[in-house]
């Protein structure tokens, strides 16, 4: 009798352990895609109330990379967003919004290198694919790198003067 209870106990322990493992794997599958690790921002742009804002992204890298697009008002409020997607090298993706807000900007979240993407933000007529005005984006990492390069250039210049 004792052996039957002991076998039954092990069966219950293994079953509970396996159930926990399966539920942990299900939770992993339900996770959101990885958050962006870098962002590319455009300057703000003003448009006519009848025009639309369009944010375009081009993958200039050599491999497919994940990204998402957000079009925001000048106050930083989300007006339009595109869910994370995979963009093949050499391909373009875009998102547009027709809003009464006349000033906005584009933020592109990148899961990889921001240097592999070109971003433009434009205002255009709702019936035309031509942009009336365009601004280009710059990654936050490029801003930091640029200032570091400037500092390095300054220190090199100071050394040359000595």
Secondary structure, DSSP 8 states (H G I E B T S, - for coil): -HHHHHHHHHHHHHHHHHHHHHHHHHHHHTS-----SEEEEE--EE--TTSEEEEEEEE-SSS-EEEEEEEEETTS-EEEEEEEEEE-TT-EEEEEE--S--EEEEEEEEES-GGGEEEEEEEE-TT-SSEEEEEEEEEHHHHHHHHHHHHHHHHHHHHHH-
